[in-house]
Amino acid sequence: PDLSGYEKYGLGNVKYNISRIHVTAVEFPSASISLIPGTGIKLVIGNASLTVDMNWNIRTWMFKDTGRSTVYISKVFVTAIFSTPLDNTGHTSISLTSCRTTSGDIDIKLNGKS
């Protein structure tokens, strides 16, 4: 979905809109799944990255600008634990018990008219 809103900075408000958000690349160079006896499943993703392209525009009382942006997020690490109990019909269900995510670097390239 598009993102829009207002932020207050210094002398006034900044109105922004981010639209046409597209994930253009995802890399999982290191991923593993293991069973945890009596608990469920552990998923570990290491050193992942993703690239997101989007349109943006901002407006203040002094100026307005619009353009495209590419965001590259790298060194993403995710550890997730899923429980796998039986539901009341005897089928295995899955639910997220815990999740921890960290990211190391974020590179933002803005291309605009100004």
C-alpha positions as CSV (number, residue, x, y, z in Angstrom):
1,P,0.0,0.0,0.0
2,D,1.0,3.6,-0.5
3,L,2.3,5.6,2.5
4,S,1.4,9.2,3.2
5,G,1.3,11.6,6.0
6,Y,2.8,14.7,7.7
7,E,5.9,15.2,9.8
8,K,6.8,18.3,11.8
9,Y,10.3,19.5,11.1
10,G,11.8,22.8,12.2
11,L,9.7,25.6,10.7
12,G,6.8,23.7,9.5
13,N,5.2,20.5,8.3
14,V,6.4,18.2,5.6
15,K,3.7,16.4,3.7
16,Y,4.9,13.2,2.0
17,N,3.6,10.4,-0.2
18,I,5.3,7.2,-1.1
19,S,3.6,5.2,-3.8
20,R,4.2,2.3,-6.3
21,I,6.3,0.4,-3.8
22,H,7.8,-2.7,-5.4
23,V,10.3,-5.2,-4.0
24,T,12.6,-5.8,-7.0
25,A,15.1,-8.2,-5.5
26,V,15.4,-10.5,-2.5
27,E,18.5,-12.6,-1.6
28,F,18.8,-15.4,1.0
29,P,22.4,-16.5,0.8
30,S,22.1,-18.4,4.1
31,A,18.9,-20.0,5.3
32,S,18.2,-23.0,7.4
33,I,15.2,-24.8,8.9
34,S,15.6,-27.2,11.9
35,L,13.2,-29.1,14.1
36,I,13.0,-28.3,17.8
37,P,11.7,-31.4,19.7
38,G,8.6,-30.7,21.6
39,T,8.3,-27.1,20.3
40,G,8.2,-26.9,16.5
41,I,10.4,-25.4,13.8
42,K,13.2,-22.9,13.8
43,L,13.9,-20.8,10.8
44,V,17.2,-18.9,10.5
45,I,18.0,-16.5,7.7
46,G,21.4,-14.9,7.6
47,N,22.9,-12.0,5.7
48,A,19.8,-11.5,3.5
49,S,19.2,-8.4,1.4
50,L,16.3,-6.8,-0.5
51,T,15.9,-3.9,-2.9
52,V,12.7,-1.8,-3.0
53,D,11.8,0.8,-5.7
54,M,9.2,3.5,-5.2
55,N,7.9,6.9,-6.2
56,W,7.9,9.7,-3.7
57,N,6.8,13.3,-3.3
58,I,7.2,15.9,-0.6
59,R,5.7,19.3,0.0
60,T,6.6,22.0,2.4
61,W,5.6,25.7,2.6
62,M,8.9,26.5,0.8
63,F,9.2,23.8,-1.9
64,K,7.9,20.6,-3.4
65,D,9.7,17.8,-5.1
66,T,8.9,14.4,-6.6
67,G,11.0,11.5,-7.9
68,R,12.0,7.9,-7.7
69,S,13.9,6.1,-4.9
70,T,15.7,2.8,-4.5
71,V,16.2,1.4,-1.0
72,Y,18.8,-1.4,-0.5
73,I,18.6,-3.1,2.9
74,S,21.5,-5.6,3.6
75,K,22.9,-7.7,6.5
76,V,19.3,-8.7,7.4
77,F,19.2,-11.5,10.0
78,V,15.9,-13.3,11.0
79,T,15.3,-16.0,13.6
80,A,11.8,-17.3,13.9
81,I,10.3,-20.0,16.0
82,F,7.0,-21.7,14.9
83,S,5.0,-24.0,17.2
84,T,3.3,-26.9,15.5
85,P,0.5,-28.2,17.8
86,L,-2.4,-30.3,16.7
87,D,-5.6,-28.4,16.3
88,N,-8.9,-29.8,17.7
89,T,-9.5,-31.9,14.5
90,G,-6.1,-33.6,14.9
91,H,-4.4,-31.7,12.1
92,T,-1.1,-29.9,12.6
93,S,-1.4,-26.1,12.8
94,I,1.4,-23.6,12.7
95,S,1.8,-20.4,14.6
96,L,4.6,-17.9,15.0
97,T,5.9,-18.1,18.6
98,S,8.8,-15.6,18.4
99,C,10.6,-13.6,15.7
100,R,13.8,-11.5,15.9
101,T,15.0,-9.4,13.0
102,T,18.0,-7.1,12.7
103,S,19.3,-5.2,9.7
104,G,22.8,-3.8,9.3
105,D,22.8,-1.3,6.4
106,I,20.2,0.7,4.6
107,D,21.2,2.6,1.5
108,I,18.7,5.1,0.1
109,K,19.1,6.7,-3.3
110,L,16.7,9.6,-4.1
111,N,16.3,10.8,-7.6
112,G,14.3,14.0,-7.9
113,K,14.0,17.3,-9.7
114,S,15.7,19.4,-7.1
